[in-house]
Amino acid sequence: MVKPVYPVNVGKLNLINRLIVPVTYLDGQDIEIRVGDDDSDLGEHTITLSKDSVFGLGNIQYQAFFSPAKPGKVIWGIGPVFEFPTNTDDALGTDT
């Protein structure tokens, strides 16, 4: 994951810019589901679901925080976070 941080001085405040570009690999999985039981008329069955491996880009996030240029004992920041639906596969993002 790439997370560069670029602070810019704006008078008495710093604007802290952060861009998160997640490049991710998810290993494939096999999931077994057991259906029924020995007491039912159909008996017990196992269903196997397979998920292929996925490699690609996740959702890109831009964060911008304002923080005091001369911090005291506590360093604070406030600002927005923007998320862009750039995922190359449904498993790599949180699109809704």
SENUPA-30785 format. One record per residue (C-alpha): residue number from 1; residue in three letters; x, y, z. Coordinates in steps of 0.25 Angstrom, whole numbers, plus 5000, padded with zeros to 4 digits. Layout:
<nr:NUM&rest:ala&c1:X&c2:Y&c3:Z>
...
This chain:
<nr:1&rest:met&c1:5000&c2:5000&c3:5000>
<nr:2&rest:val&c1:5005&c2:5014&c3:4997>
<nr:3&rest:lys&c1:5002&c2:5025&c3:5007>
<nr:4&rest:pro&c1:5010&c2:5038&c3:5003>
<nr:5&rest:val&c1:5008&c2:5049&c3:5013>
<nr:6&rest:tyr&c1:5010&c2:5064&c3:5008>
<nr:7&rest:pro&c1:5009&c2:5075&c3:5018>
<nr:8&rest:val&c1:5007&c2:5089&c3:5013>
<nr:9&rest:asn&c1:5009&c2:5101&c3:5023>
<nr:10&rest:val&c1:4996&c2:5111&c3:5022>
<nr:11&rest:gly&c1:4999&c2:5122&c3:5032>
<nr:12&rest:lys&c1:4997&c2:5117&c3:5046>
<nr:13&rest:leu&c1:4992&c2:5103&c3:5041>
<nr:14&rest:asn&c1:4998&c2:5092&c3:5033>
<nr:15&rest:leu&c1:4990&c2:5085&c3:5023>
<nr:16&rest:ile&c1:4994&c2:5070&c3:5023>
<nr:17&rest:asn&c1:4990&c2:5063&c3:5010>
<nr:18&rest:arg&c1:4990&c2:5048&c3:5010>
<nr:19&rest:leu&c1:4987&c2:5039&c3:4998>
<nr:20&rest:ile&c1:4985&c2:5024&c3:5000>
<nr:21&rest:val&c1:4986&c2:5015&c3:4988>
<nr:22&rest:pro&c1:4984&c2:5001&c3:4992>
<nr:23&rest:val&c1:4989&c2:4990&c3:4982>
<nr:24&rest:thr&c1:4985&c2:4977&c3:4988>
<nr:25&rest:tyr&c1:4986&c2:4962&c3:4986>
<nr:26&rest:leu&c1:4975&c2:4953&c3:4992>
<nr:27&rest:asp&c1:4978&c2:4938&c3:4992>
<nr:28&rest:gly&c1:4967&c2:4928&c3:4986>
<nr:29&rest:gln&c1:4959&c2:4921&c3:4996>
<nr:30&rest:asp&c1:4950&c2:4908&c3:4997>
<nr:31&rest:ile&c1:4938&c2:4909&c3:5006>
<nr:32&rest:glu&c1:4931&c2:4896&c3:5010>
<nr:33&rest:ile&c1:4916&c2:4897&c3:5015>
<nr:34&rest:arg&c1:4909&c2:4885&c3:5021>
<nr:35&rest:val&c1:4894&c2:4884&c3:5018>
<nr:36&rest:gly&c1:4884&c2:4875&c3:5025>
<nr:37&rest:asp&c1:4887&c2:4864&c3:5035>
<nr:38&rest:asp&c1:4886&c2:4849&c3:5036>
<nr:39&rest:asp&c1:4872&c2:4849&c3:5041>
<nr:40&rest:ser&c1:4866&c2:4857&c3:5029>
<nr:41&rest:asp&c1:4861&c2:4850&c3:5017>
<nr:42&rest:leu&c1:4872&c2:4856&c3:5008>
<nr:43&rest:gly&c1:4883&c2:4852&c3:5017>
<nr:44&rest:glu&c1:4895&c2:4861&c3:5020>
<nr:45&rest:his&c1:4902&c2:4868&c3:5008>
<nr:46&rest:thr&c1:4914&c2:4877&c3:5006>
<nr:47&rest:ile&c1:4915&c2:4888&c3:4996>
<nr:48&rest:thr&c1:4928&c2:4894&c3:4993>
<nr:49&rest:leu&c1:4929&c2:4909&c3:4988>
<nr:50&rest:ser&c1:4942&c2:4913&c3:4981>
<nr:51&rest:lys&c1:4947&c2:4928&c3:4980>
<nr:52&rest:asp&c1:4959&c2:4931&c3:4971>
<nr:53&rest:ser&c1:4971&c2:4939&c3:4975>
<nr:54&rest:val&c1:4970&c2:4954&c3:4972>
<nr:55&rest:phe&c1:4980&c2:4964&c3:4970>
<nr:56&rest:gly&c1:4978&c2:4979&c3:4967>
<nr:57&rest:leu&c1:4975&c2:4993&c3:4971>
<nr:58&rest:gly&c1:4966&c2:4996&c3:4983>
<nr:59&rest:asn&c1:4958&c2:5009&c3:4986>
<nr:60&rest:ile&c1:4967&c2:5021&c3:4986>
<nr:61&rest:gln&c1:4966&c2:5030&c3:4998>
<nr:62&rest:tyr&c1:4970&c2:5045&c3:4999>
<nr:63&rest:gln&c1:4971&c2:5051&c3:5013>
<nr:64&rest:ala&c1:4973&c2:5066&c3:5016>
<nr:65&rest:phe&c1:4975&c2:5070&c3:5031>
<nr:66&rest:phe&c1:4977&c2:5084&c3:5037>
<nr:67&rest:ser&c1:4987&c2:5084&c3:5049>
<nr:68&rest:pro&c1:4994&c2:5095&c3:5056>
<nr:69&rest:ala&c1:5007&c2:5098&c3:5051>
<nr:70&rest:lys&c1:5013&c2:5099&c3:5065>
<nr:71&rest:pro&c1:5006&c2:5088&c3:5073>
<nr:72&rest:gly&c1:5005&c2:5087&c3:5088>
<nr:73&rest:lys&c1:5005&c2:5075&c3:5096>
<nr:74&rest:val&c1:4994&c2:5069&c3:5088>
<nr:75&rest:ile&c1:4994&c2:5069&c3:5073>
<nr:76&rest:trp&c1:4981&c2:5069&c3:5066>
<nr:77&rest:gly&c1:4975&c2:5070&c3:5052>
<nr:78&rest:ile&c1:4962&c2:5072&c3:5046>
<nr:79&rest:gly&c1:4958&c2:5070&c3:5031>
<nr:80&rest:pro&c1:4950&c2:5062&c3:5021>
<nr:81&rest:val&c1:4953&c2:5048&c3:5015>
<nr:82&rest:phe&c1:4949&c2:5045&c3:5001>
<nr:83&rest:glu&c1:4948&c2:5031&c3:4995>
<nr:84&rest:phe&c1:4948&c2:5028&c3:4980>
<nr:85&rest:pro&c1:4942&c2:5015&c3:4975>
<nr:86&rest:thr&c1:4954&c2:5011&c3:4967>
<nr:87&rest:asn&c1:4954&c2:4996&c3:4971>
<nr:88&rest:thr&c1:4957&c2:4987&c3:4960>
<nr:89&rest:asp&c1:4949&c2:4975&c3:4966>
<nr:90&rest:asp&c1:4937&c2:4975&c3:4975>
<nr:91&rest:ala&c1:4946&c2:4967&c3:4986>
<nr:92&rest:leu&c1:4956&c2:4979&c3:4987>
<nr:93&rest:gly&c1:4946&c2:4991&c3:4990>
<nr:94&rest:thr&c1:4934&c2:4995&c3:4998>
<nr:95&rest:asp&c1:4925&c2:5000&c3:4987>
<nr:96&rest:thr&c1:4911&c2:5002&c3:4992>
